[in-house]
């Protein structure tokens, strides 16, 4: 017997866990989330969220609240290298990947980067997840996974204040515990990758850095002098952190970082011997690189740092984890509603694990190139700053930054590829030359609806979307009938001159690789699932067959093969 039931139990209330709860709520799936800490993050780590992540938050209705949550004064990207914060500047590390022209970014997305401290972002995510019906219990830990079978999991939870324990039966369990991931270990899921790259201690402190900053709006500062080597993360007010490495293999311990020593290190980094410093916390952590060998174990799924870990080089770790939760949420929602077969959930690992493998590889290369070589590492990293392509360790080319943000190509049964040769294509696509082919994020186009500008990205918020043109009336009507017959929310839109969505730039349908009579089916996450270049015989029957196959429904064969 158990004390309560829930559709989805999330263990971990950091960025990945809170985002998963938010995205489930967006799909009307109220999740139960437990987090052992009594509240959200208290430190200002992970400040950058890329434009693709902000598109997802935009669809969930939280983009503006996130942008209003922080007033972090940043006037230059990259990292400043100094002898001390108050002393001599050695140079700026500004890899081309950080310098994407905003005009170029505006061509590929309706969103932009957001700079928001984690301790201010997490309360926003929590509030919206709770508003959408999520049951978020902080100060609660999962004691053990009591049972795991084909029907779900049974977990034992404990209130850390009262010690009261309850058993919860959940259809699915989402593990968002972070890099330690005890549940992952209990399930016997190992990691592939380089493992531990460095041992570090973050000293979180308060001090008046106004004079040392000299009005510079910067986030990261790398300090190297005879007394200390490490990087400072500078936030608003008097909060900051200094992160330094230590060597356990040489007998160095976390206990060696006493308050007195931490104060000395901070003063040496700032360059003010008499600076008043109040040490808040000292947090040891390991810099690691790896990807879980499995993302799914029956009814259990890994997201965020529980699924992958990577060096802090471009905020890719946090963004990848948030996007994990988004990919999983819409699939869980369809399965729980009975509109899709449980096999659809296998595509979560099929799609997100390759993304993590590539991203970990890229962040390791960036970290080695940027931080190991010194402040000149970024200046010669690549001659084409607009492309964002640079060089990694050993001269190996880094992936284009926009492609790494927007251009991942999914290959799974939740995408209907167009040919065997198409499956063998490169894993990344340049969004500046988007093809609209299945497996990639749909191209961003500006349209006009009732006098208001809207992006194609905004047409896909929480349901499948069918996009047809002025010559696609048969597809449009077929979509409405199929959606009603399957009981599947399917947003049907017509794009082009004289339609509900005026294609002001005349880029549709060429940008999607179809003719005026063709159609594009887009998934709830904005990924192109299938397209038909032109009108086909029996479009209603073809479209029904496509949707049934994508949803892995047992009755998929009844509608016949999809159009070529």
Secondary structure, DSSP 8 states (H G I E B T S, - for coil): --SEEEEEEEE--SHHHHHHHHHHHHTT---EEEESSSSS--S----EE-HHHHHHHHHTT-HHHHHHS------S-SEEEESSTTS-EEEEE--GGG---HHHHHHH-S---EE--HHHHHHHHHHHHHHTT-EEEETEEEEEEEEEETTEEEEEEEETTT--EEEEEEEEEEE---SS-HHHHHTT--EEEEEEEEEEEEEEEE---HHHHTT---SEEEEESSS-EEEEEE-STTEEEEEEE--GGGT--GGG--HHHHHHHHHHHHT-TT---EEEEEEEEEEEEEEES-SEETTEEE-GGGTEE--SSSSHHHHHHHHHHHHHHHHHHHHHTTSS-GGGGHHHHHHHHHHHHHHHHHHHHHHIIIIIH-TTTTTTS-S-TTTT--B-GGG-B---HHHHHH-B---STTS--S-HHHHTS-SB--GGG----TTSB----EEEETTEEEEGGGG-SSSEEEEEETT-HHHHHHHHHHHHHHT--EEEEEESTTSSBB-TTS-TTGGGT--TT-EEEE-TTSBEEEEESS--TTHHHHHHHHHHHHTT-TTGGGG-----
